[in-house]
Amino acid sequence: MIVLFSDFGLEGPYTGQVKAVLYRTAPGIPVVDLFADAPPGKPKPAAYLLAAYGAWFPPGTVLVAVVDPGVGSARGAVIVDADGRWHVGPDNGLFELVARRADSVRTWDIPWRPDRLSASFHGRDLFAPVGGQLARGILPREPPRPGEFGRRADWPDDLPEIVYVDRYGNAMTGLRAALLADGTRLSAAGRVLTRARTFSDVPPGVAFWYENSNGLAEIAVNAGRADGALGLAVGSPVAILG
């Protein structure tokens, strides 16, 4: 299958045009919309989301991932094979956590360019066609490049920030819950949050954190919105209190 991960949104033509190219390039191969609302123009928080949610898909999946504030610039375009999952997108740190957590990584530059390449829409004109070819089993002819793609060694293994707010107002962090002890408390927006297993384990209106369905520590309010109640947004810092 092909999985779309982007900040294009569902409003306007962008996601639809990318999917049209995928259906034309790889007819009959299902296209899954994973995120169309990744943090706009912010590859760093998006990288932690992609690592957590992309791992849910089986090897052989092609993930076309585009959060690309440098589109049209000299930033590179890459293919990353991480544990058998193919990732196509900009070389701007978006694949840093995917690569760091994988046991096996191979990378290629994308030298191909279409006859018409918009300076502002490489998701449609470059990354979607390459992703479609990969999904059809047409793999890079060149050997993987010997050096690594542009890495972000200064980014932490787990990001103590809010990386996404969902439609319910729940605020995901870039922290893997499995690495936090059961009694760990988190602090965000001046509030200390204890851990619960799920929403109904706390009274209505109470803020807490829990391990979400893809393994990230997520801040929520039972029967409420954590973003509004705590003033959280993408980039809000989160502290681990132990």
N, C-alpha and C positions, 0 to 999 in steps of 0.2 A: 504494500500500500504506500501511498504518498501522504505525508502529514504536513500541514501548513502551520507554521508558527511565525506570526508577524505582529507588527503594530499598525497594520493598515486600517483596522476597523471594519465593520460591516456596512457602514454608511458610505455612499459614494461608490465609484467604479473599481477601486483598487483590488480588493479581494476577488471580485468577480472576474476581472480581466486575467489575474494570475491563474485562477482555476480554469478559465477558458483555454489558456495556453497548455496547461497540464492535460486537459481532456483531449486536446488536439495532438499533443506530442506523445501521450501515453494512453491511447484509447482503451477503455475497458478496465483500467486500473483504478481502484477506488481512491478517492481523495478525502482525507479526514481533516476537518477544521479543528485544530487543537486550540490555539490562541490566535485571535485576530486583534486582541487588545493588550498585547504585551506592553510594558511601559514605553510610551512613545519616545523614540529617539534616545533610549537609554540602554545600550548593550550590556552594561554591567549587571543591573538587577535582572535583566532578561536572561543572562547566562545562567543564573542560579535556577530560574524557572525551567529553562530548557533542559538542564541536567537532571532535574527531578522528574519532570513530566515526560521527557523523551525516553527515559529508561523504561517506561511502562510498555513501550512498543517492542515487538520481537525483532531479532536480527533480520536483516534484509529490508527493513523499512527505510524509505527515503524521506528525510526531514528537510523540507525547504524552509529555511529559517532566515527571516529578513527583519532585522532592526538595524537600520542603516543610515544614521545621520550624515555619514560621509559619502553618500552616493554621488557618483560622478567625479570624485576626487581620485587621488593616487592610491587610496587604500586597495588592498588586494581582493581577489575573489578566489574562494577555496572550496575544495571538496575534502571532507574529513570522514574517514572510516573509523569509527570508534566502536570496538567490539561487534563489528558486523552491521552496525547501523550507519547509513550514509547520510551525511549532513552537507548541505549546499548553502552557501551564503557568503556574506562579507567577512573579510579578515580583519575584524575590529574588536576581538575579545569575546564575541558571542559564543564561540565554541570552547572557550578556555576551560570551563568546569566539566564539560562533556569529555574533553581530552584528558584532563587531570584525573578523573575518576575511572577512566577506562583501563583495562588490562592491556589492550592492543590498540594502537593508533597508527594510521597511515594518512598522509595528507598529499594533496595535489593542488597546484595552482590551476586556474581555469584560463587557458590561453585563448579559447574560442571566443569569438565575438560575432553576433548576428550582423546581418547587413544593415539593419536599423536598430540602433541602441540609444534609447532615450537617456539623456544625462541624468534624469531624475527618477527613473523607474527601472532599475536593474532587476527588481523582483520579477517583473513581467517579462522583460526582454532577454535577461541573461540567466538568472537562477532557475526560473521555472522550466525553460527548455532543457537545461542541463539536468535538473531533477527528473524530468520526464524520461530522458534518455537512460539515466541510471535505473529508473524503475522498470524499464524494458530490458534491462540486463546488458546495456551497452556501457561497459566500464572504461575508465581511462586507459588509453593506449600507452601513455608514458609511464615509466616506473615512478613510484612515490618519490617525492623530493627528499633528499638526504637530510636537510635541516628541518626544524620545526617551523610551523606557521607562526605568525605574530602572537606570541604568548603574553600573558599579563601576570608575571610572577608576583607582582605586588598585591594582587587580589587575594583575599583570604580564602581558605578552604570552605569556610562557612561565613556568610555575610550577616552581621548583626544589624540588619535594617529591614524595613518593610519593602518587599519587592513586588507586591501585587495586592490590589484590593478587589475582591469579587463583587458580584451584583448584590450580594446580601450584606455587604459591608464588612465581611471578614477580611483580616489583614494577614497575608502570608509573609513570613520572614524568609531570609536566605539561610536559616539554620536547620540542619537535619536533626529531627527530634530524637532519633536513635542515639545520638551522641550526647544527649542531655539526660542526667539522672532523673529518676522519678520525682524527687523532691525539689527539682530545680525551679526557681522562680525567675520570671522575666520582668524587666521594668521597661515601660514605654510611656511616653508623654506624662511622666511624673506619677504613674500608677504602677504598683507592684502586683503582678499577676501570678497566681498559683496555677498548677497544672490540673486539668480534669480530663477524664476519658472522653466525654462527649457533652453536648449542650445540656441535656437534662440532669446532669450531675451537679449543676449549680442552680440557684434560684433565678427566676426571671430578672433581667436587668443587671446581672452580675457579669463582670468581665473576667476572662480567664484565658489560658492558652492550652492548646491540645495538639496532638500529632494528627495532621490531616491525612487524607486518603493516599497521598503520594509522599508521605514521610517528612514533610516540612512542619516546623513549629508555626502554628497559626493562632492569631489572637482573635477572639470572638466575644460577643455579648449574647447571652441566652435571651432570645426573643427581642433582640435589638441589633443595632449596627455599631460595630467597634470603631469604624472610621469616624462616625459622628460623635459617639460618646467619648472617645479618647482623643479625637483630633488627629487621626493617623492618615498618612498618605505615603505613596512610594518615596523612599528615601528617609523616612522617619527612623531615628536610631532606636535600637533595642539593646538593652544591657542584660547580661546573664548574671544573676545574683547568687546562684548556687542554692 
